[in-house]
Amino acid sequence: MRENNTSTRRQPHHDHDDDDPQQSNEEKCAKFVNDTCGCKLAVGDRPCSTLFTAEYYRDIRAQAALLSHEQLDMVILGSIMSTISTDEDIVHGRHKIEKRSRYRTEHMHNGHQVCAATFAFLLGVGPKYKLQALKKHYAENGLTVREHKNKRRLPPKALTYQDQTALVQFLQNYAEDNAILLPGRIPGYKRDDLKLLPSSCNKKCVWECYKTSCITTGIRYAELTTFRKYWCQLAPHIVITKPRSDLCWTCQTNSTLIMKAINRSDEEKSQTIKQAERHLKLVKEERAKYRGACEKSATTLEKYFSAGPPPPDACVPPKSHKGTIHYSFDMAQQVHYPCDPFQPGPIYFLTPRKCAIFGVCCEAIPRQINYLIDEASNVGKGGNIIISMLHHFLAHHSLGETSVHFHADNCTGQNKNRYLMCYLMWRILTGLHTEVKISFLPVGHTKFSPDWCFGLFKRRYRKTKIGCLDDIVAAVNQSAAPNFAQLVGSQDGTTIVPMYNWSDYFEEKTVKTALKGITQMHHFRFLSSRPGKVMVKNTHDDPERTISLLKSSSWRPEPGELPNVIVPAGLSAERQWYLYEKIREFVPEEAQDLVCPKPTVPKP
């Protein structure tokens, strides 16, 4: 049946609104009013298009143009729903019944009945395409949003579900044969369930193996770009190792044993897996202990410093409040200066002036004091320099706690040695603390807060032009809110943080072999109720045993007693002349006499 009794009188040029795309909206409205729609629905058998002015058409069409396709569809479907007749049977005369071929619809606007051409022009759509399609959609689906037929339809060349499954299965099998499993946090990645492929391979090499395998088995394969996309989407836990990843040797050894145990007996496989699981469990528990100590320290900080922590240089007196504060300390890789983001080529073959960095971090604030050790102020590696800077930190930058807990890595030459343990005992004997704990993270899993602060500084350092030591101080302070710089000595060798000879001081007073096998010990505890003794544990769940460090249990240090000061040797004559002749030209002119002055000693 016809849509209405005037549908045959529509003028052809109004069947679609986009007859002339070059016309403006005003021109189209004026032309439509002038030509009319051709129907006789208005009073007096006038065209219904004469019921509205050109300005009215312009405003309504502008409002409709602001709607999205889905919103405009719902507006039209609402109008269709109010007037459409969807009865399947239609009666002609008294007895003749036929099936309806088209749905009858009367369009209404602003209280007036209008024809399909005027209704479509008001909304800026085509009556033969948009309206007919929406009528059919309403009759079949009701008042629902219309979706394009190609939506959710895969292109003809897209991989099927079976092809994608085969791709993922290949990646899993490839990783099973070649990947290394690492526990805990891996630098540069947020996940802890990664399978790391060797850094020597790349995704193209893996794709070539995948392509060969698919051709051999007759399976359809994905091209390289699609292969990379599906790898990232469907197997993100399989990654290629970055060359800088800090790998644990125990984890690598266990992974190698597991890979080699494929053809061995079940008992050997089980033993190898249990060995790896024990190591992973230990690492996880030690990391949990570290996080728990940080959280406990944060609770203490909120309790005693409700108005906020004191400034870095507040020099809070020792034992000012009862509570445990946690600190972590570590040595960073030294930096060189001068340094320029646009570094001139020749300086790559030279050795500029060096600056070592030692950081002590309080995670509860968070705040890290970074000790900058210029080459002229360095007294060498070992326990003396670490203990001296730690002593300065506790005297000038700590929070005045009665109990302190330290975390460090397992570097036995610097952080984990007999003299550091004797110094912590010395703090108990002098009454500076009532309890001191120090724990060491497992080897290969020592990434913690100081590394985070060092990374923030290094990121700033690479982007900053560094001419002298003061520029490094500025880079540290500007790198991030937690970072603060503390000079150990000036560029001319003037000492700011004194270095003490702690090793000679404790050599005659402590038992040399008391801490034999210290590399296997990871937890140490000192108490004021047990002066001169240390409680040690290899792991956190091992039984605690007590070791006496003093040769004479009656020895007590005198108030204010400190070891002899180590005077830095400064730069050698050879080094002074090297900096003056080789490095001076790369230093900014205003800093040349600070960094590379002309030596006053004869050239060797």
PENORNOR-V952594 format. One record per backbone hydrogen bond with DSSP energy under -1.0 kcal/mol. NH is the residue of the N-H (numbers start at 1). CO is the residue of the C=O. Records with the same first field share a line. If there is no record, write none. Layout:
NH->CO / CO
//
This chain:
7->4
9->6
10->7
14->11
15->12
23->20
28->24
29->25
30->26
31->27
32->28
33->29
34->30
35->31
36->32
42->46
45->42
50->47
51->48
57->53
58->54
59->55
60->56
61->57
62->58
63->59
64->60
65->61
67->64
72->68
73->69
74->70
75->71
76->72
77->73
78->74
79->75
80->76
81->77
82->78
83->80
84->80
85->104
90->98
92->96
96->92
98->90
100->88
109->112
112->109
114->107
119->115
120->116
121->117
122->118
123->119
125->120
128->15
130->126
131->126
133->129
134->130
135->131
136->132
137->133
138->134
139->135
140->136
141->137
142->138
144->142
151->148
153->150
158->155
164->160
165->161
166->162
167->163
168->164
169->165
170->166
171->167
172->168
173->169
174->170
175->171
176->172
177->173
178->174
179->175
180->196
189->186
195->237
196->180
197->239
201->198
206->202
207->203
208->204
209->205
210->206
211->207
212->208
213->209
214->210
215->211
216->212
217->213
218->214
219->214
227->223
228->224
229->225
230->226
231->227
232->228
233->229
234->230
235->231
238->235
239->195
241->197
245->242
247->245
252->248
253->249
254->250
255->251
256->252
257->253
258->254
259->255
260->256
264->261
269->265
270->266
271->267
272->268
273->269
274->270
275->271
276->272
277->273
278->274
279->275
280->276
281->277
282->278
283->279
284->280
285->281
286->282
287->283
288->284
289->285
290->286
291->287
292->288
293->289
294->290
295->291
296->292
297->293
298->294
299->295
300->296
301->297
302->298
303->299
304->300
305->301
308->305
314->311
315->396
320->400
321->400
325->403
327->405
328->361
329->407
330->359
332->357
335->355
337->353
339->466
348->345
349->346
350->347
353->337
355->335
356->373
358->371
359->330
360->369
361->328
362->367
365->362
367->362
368->482
369->360
370->484
371->358
372->486
373->356
375->354
377->374
387->383
388->384
389->385
390->386
391->387
392->388
393->389
394->390
395->391
396->392
397->393
398->393
403->323
404->435
405->325
406->437
407->327
408->439
412->410
414->411
415->411
416->411
421->417
422->418
423->419
424->420
425->421
426->422
427->423
428->424
429->425
430->426
431->428
432->427
433->427
434->402
435->402
436->526
437->404
438->524
439->406
440->522
441->408
445->442
451->448
452->448
453->449
454->450
455->451
456->452
457->453
458->454
459->455
460->456
461->457
462->458
464->461
466->339
472->468
473->469
474->470
475->471
476->472
477->473
478->474
484->368
486->370
488->372
490->494
493->490
496->488
497->488
501->564
502->500
505->501
506->502
507->503
510->506
511->549
514->511
516->513
520->517
521->518
522->537
523->537
524->438
525->535
526->436
528->434
530->527
533->530
534->547
535->525
536->545
537->523
542->539
545->536
547->534
549->532
551->509
555->552
561->558
566->499
576->572
577->573
578->574
579->575
580->576
581->577
582->578
584->579
586->583
587->584
591->588
595->591
596->592
//
